[in-house]
Amino acid sequence: NVLSPANIYFALCMLAQTTDGSSRGQILDVVGKQNADTLCENANKLWQKMYKNDGNTTCVLANSLWLSNDYDYVSKTVNKLKDKLYAYL
């Protein structure tokens, strides 16, 4: 497997959206952001800049979130991951 810095950035963004407290703070420190919403918006902009599939250039990104059916999830958070970070659920 190969991971680009962008892949790691997107994964950390998704993780920041699903944590709180000191865990979220540590993630935000690593990526140099003050809050998770700003991180998510920046990741969304990066995704849109990188994604290309216009017939001449192909850079198709993929992102997924694997959820267990054994737990309930905050739908607002799941929808943000799906809509802003293009996570396939």
Sequence and secondary structure as in RCSB ss.txt:
>XXXX:A:sequence
NVLSPANIYFALCMLAQTTDGSSRGQILDVVGKQNADTLCENANKLWQKMYKNDGNTTCVLANSLWLSNDYDYVS
KTVNKLKDKLYAYL
>XXXX:A:secstr
    HHHHHHHHHHHHHT  HHHHHHHHHHHT S HHHHHHHHHHHHHHH EESSS EE    B    TTS   H
HHHHHHHHHS  B 
